[in-house]
Amino acid sequence: MPWCERCDRFLNPNTVQPDGTCPSCGRPIDPAAAAEGAEEDEQASVPWHFWVLVAGVVLYLGWRFVELLLWIAREWF
């Protein structure tokens, strides 16, 4: 997303002038810098609470598997 340093705001790509300048102040906007920022956002890591949820599910399913093995041992032996 294009950013104007002088105006200190994000610009919609449709509002940037055809020559690549800010509609408010007329300063040139660097589209390459906007593209670099987008790539950084795409490589963001997974939130920590997602891993807590995954660990909880693994522990729960692991315990249910142990209970299954205990039930099989009681019923068959």
N, C-alpha and C positions, 0 to 999 in steps of 0.2 A: 504494500500500500504506500503510495507516495506521501512523503512528509516534507513540510515546509519549515525550515529552521527559524526563519524570521517571524512567521505567523504562529509558530509553535502549535501546529495542528496537522492531523491527517487529512489527506485529500482523497476524494473518490477519483479513480482514474478517468472517469467521464468528465469531471470538472476541471481537470488540468487543461490548460490551453493547448491548441494543436502544436505550437512550437515548444512545448514542454515547460512552460512557466506557470507560476502560481497565479490564479485569477485575482487574488487580493493585492499582493505586493509586487508581482511581476518578476520575482527571482526565479532562476532556472531550478527545476526539480530534477534530481539525479535518479532516473529509473533503475539504474544498476544497484544503487544502495537499497532501494525498496525490494528488489528481487533477492538480495542477500539476506535481508531480514526475514523474508518468507521461508527461505531454506532453513534458517535456524529454528523457526517455529515448527517445521515439519519433523525435526530431529529431537523434539522434546522427549524427556524420559517419562516413564509411566509414574503416576502419583504413588506415594508410599502407601496409602491406604488400600490401593489395589493389591499390593503384595501382602498386606495383612489379611485381606479377604481370601487370597489364594492360599495362604498358609492355614487359615481356619478351615477352608474346604478340604485341603489335603489331610489335616489332622482328623476331621470328622469322618471322611471316607476311610481313612486308615483304621480308625477305631471301629467303624462298622464292619470292615473286613475282618478284624480280629474277632469281633462278636460272631461273625459268620463261621469262622474256623472253630470257635468254641462250641457253637451250636451243632455243627457237623460232628465234632468229636463226641459230644454228649449223646446225640441221636444214633450214631452208627457204631459206637464202641461201648 
